[in-house]
Amino acid sequence: MKILVTGGAGFIGSNVVDAYIEAGHDVVVVDLPTCRRENVHPKAKLYLADIRSKDLADIFAEERPDVVNHHAAQKSVPKSVQDPELDADVNILGLLNILQNSVRVGVQKVIFISSGGALSGDSSIVPTPEDIDPIMISPYAISKYVSEKYLYFYHVTHGLRYTSLRYANVYGPRQVPEGESGVVPIFMANLLDGRPSTLRSYADMPRGTTRDYVYVGDVARANVLALDKGDNQALNIGSGIELYIEDIYHAMEDVVGVQIPLIRASERVGDVRRSVLDCTRAKRELGWEPRTDLREGLRKTYEYFRQA
Ligand SMILES: NC(=O)c1ccc[n+]([C@@H]2O[C@H](COP(=O)([O-])OP(=O)(O)OC[C@H]3O[C@@H](n4cnc5c(N)ncnc54)[C@H](O)[C@@H]3O)[C@@H](O)[C@H]2O)c1
């Protein structure tokens, strides 16, 4: 099968490309000229282009992929709050450019990447299933939600099949320790450099907020299974395990073999207090379950950061 992966030089997208190539597929990557090319598997063909650009039409016409896997995004929640127009431009108009070109060249299926955490907000149902009324507290969440509505429209109108994979907090090799990337790479970089990390928490939640952490290798496997399963629906992809941020930090201290006390600070405005996904639908529809427990995932992440 020929698969076009947008954002295939990024953290998760590049791991998905590796899994597709390992499963014997032909892979074409579309990513920005500023992307991390070193992440792209040598057997994948790389096009440097913006998903919003007119160049996409030529790429689709030339490659005629069977499946499009869409990981490219404006992925920062705070940036979406500061600049909702940019967020909608990349995440909504970029998706429409992909969908229009998909219909034009006869793509069979689009695998779209959504966010379970962003769409559940502070839901009172924990673990949160897919069919809650989403509470959206950022333009990022709104753009992911609207994207799923467009996918449904293209399915009923043009017969384009889709699966929306709603990720929990993904961690693992190639994640970058910068502001928006979640705590694992930031804590890991600090522990390796002997620097203290900051735990932001609500006064009544001293161990921090809770999150659902899923290893990127397991996420990549869900993308392989979604090639021919789980059509026309949204599926949560997470561990289903609720962890306090402080507990993750201590697990990382064990893996790295150092102990550095945390600096405690007040919460970030808008931080969701509890977040964990109910992933029973992915198990039923894809036959998918995470296989990598936190310790093993953190060990693999540590090996990557040590050698990077
Ligand atoms: N990291 C997580 O925990 C998480 C959780 C939920 C959802 N997601 C979603 O997963 C996807 C991948 O996230 P990631 O963490 O791997 O991010 P990432 O930044 O590592 O990867 C995104 C890639 O998309 C590319 N890109 C961005 N804008 C583009 C554009 N206009 N045209 C072409 N390419 C563009 C970037 O260059 C980058 O290589 C995103 O859709 C994100 O919203 C991530």
The ligand as an SDF file (V2000), in Angstrom:
LIG
                    3D

 44 48  0  0  0  0  0  0  0  0999 V2000
    2.4950   14.7300   21.3630 N   0  0  0  0  0  0  0  0  0  0  0  0
    1.3420   14.3780   21.9190 C   0  0  0  0  0  0  0  0  0  0  0  0
    1.2960   13.9240   23.0490 O   0  0  0  0  0  0  0  0  0  0  0  0
    0.0450   14.5430   21.1230 C   0  0  0  0  0  0  0  0  0  0  0  0
   -1.1730   14.3230   21.7890 C   0  0  0  0  0  0  0  0  0  0  0  0
   -2.3650   14.4500   21.0750 C   0  0  0  0  0  0  0  0  0  0  0  0
   -2.3310   14.7420   19.7100 C   0  0  0  0  0  0  0  0  0  0  0  0
   -1.1130   14.9670   19.0930 N   0  0  0  0  0  0  0  0  0  0  0  0
   -1.1270   15.2820   17.6570 C   0  0  0  0  0  0  0  0  0  0  0  0
   -0.1860   14.4300   17.0100 O   0  0  0  0  0  0  0  0  0  0  0  0
    0.3300   15.0850   15.8550 C   0  0  0  0  0  0  0  0  0  0  0  0
    1.8590   15.0390   15.8520 C   0  0  0  0  0  0  0  0  0  0  0  0
    2.3480   15.6770   17.0390 O   0  0  0  0  0  0  0  0  0  0  0  0
    3.8810   15.5980   17.4890 P   0  0  0  0  0  0  0  0  0  0  0  0
    3.8950   15.6720   18.9760 O   0  0  0  0  0  0  0  0  0  0  0  0
    4.5570   14.4690   16.8010 O   0  0  0  0  0  0  0  0  0  0  0  0
    4.4050   17.0030   16.9370 O   0  0  0  0  0  0  0  0  0  0  0  0
    5.7220   17.3710   16.0920 P   0  0  0  0  0  0  0  0  0  0  0  0
    5.8190   18.8780   16.1350 O   0  0  0  0  0  0  0  0  0  0  0  0
    6.9160   16.5880   16.5310 O   0  0  0  0  0  0  0  0  0  0  0  0
    5.3350   16.9280   14.6180 O   0  0  0  0  0  0  0  0  0  0  0  0
    4.5160   17.6870   13.7720 C   0  0  0  0  0  0  0  0  0  0  0  0
    5.1630   17.7210   12.3910 C   0  0  0  0  0  0  0  0  0  0  0  0
    4.2680   18.4330   11.5260 O   0  0  0  0  0  0  0  0  0  0  0  0
    5.0210   19.3270   10.7280 C   0  0  0  0  0  0  0  0  0  0  0  0
    4.1760   20.4470   10.3300 N   0  0  0  0  0  0  0  0  0  0  0  0
    3.6550   21.4200   11.1340 C   0  0  0  0  0  0  0  0  0  0  0  0
    2.9570   22.3030   10.3840 N   0  0  0  0  0  0  0  0  0  0  0  0
    3.0200   21.8730    9.1030 C   0  0  0  0  0  0  0  0  0  0  0  0
    2.5110   22.3740    7.8740 C   0  0  0  0  0  0  0  0  0  0  0  0
    1.7990   23.5070    7.8220 N   0  0  0  0  0  0  0  0  0  0  0  0
    2.7780   21.6900    6.7190 N   0  0  0  0  0  0  0  0  0  0  0  0
    3.5340   20.5490    6.7470 C   0  0  0  0  0  0  0  0  0  0  0  0
    4.0510   20.0260    7.8940 N   0  0  0  0  0  0  0  0  0  0  0  0
    3.8030   20.6930    9.0570 C   0  0  0  0  0  0  0  0  0  0  0  0
    6.1780   19.7720   11.6360 C   0  0  0  0  0  0  0  0  0  0  0  0
    7.2810   20.2730   10.8830 O   0  0  0  0  0  0  0  0  0  0  0  0
    6.5040   18.4780   12.3810 C   0  0  0  0  0  0  0  0  0  0  0  0
    7.5010   17.7130   11.7100 O   0  0  0  0  0  0  0  0  0  0  0  0
   -0.2820   16.4850   15.8560 C   0  0  0  0  0  0  0  0  0  0  0  0
   -1.4160   16.4600   15.0110 O   0  0  0  0  0  0  0  0  0  0  0  0
   -0.7090   16.6820   17.2990 C   0  0  0  0  0  0  0  0  0  0  0  0
   -1.7700   17.6000   17.4090 O   0  0  0  0  0  0  0  0  0  0  0  0
    0.0530   14.8760   19.7680 C   0  0  0  0  0  0  0  0  0  0  0  0
  1  2  1  0
  2  3  2  0
  2  4  1  0
  4  5  1  0
  4 44  2  0
  5  6  2  0
  6  7  1  0
  7  8  2  0
  8  9  1  0
  8 44  1  0
  9 10  1  0
  9 42  1  0
 10 11  1  0
 11 12  1  0
 11 40  1  0
 12 13  1  0
 13 14  1  0
 14 15  2  0
 14 16  1  0
 14 17  1  0
 17 18  1  0
 18 19  2  0
 18 20  1  0
 18 21  1  0
 21 22  1  0
 22 23  1  0
 23 24  1  0
 23 38  1  0
 24 25  1  0
 25 26  1  0
 25 36  1  0
 26 27  1  0
 26 35  1  0
 27 28  2  0
 28 29  1  0
 29 30  1  0
 29 35  2  0
 30 31  1  0
 30 32  2  0
 32 33  1  0
 33 34  2  0
 34 35  1  0
 36 37  1  0
 36 38  1  0
 38 39  1  0
 40 41  1  0
 40 42  1  0
 42 43  1  0
M  CHG  2   8   1  16  -1
M  END
$$$$
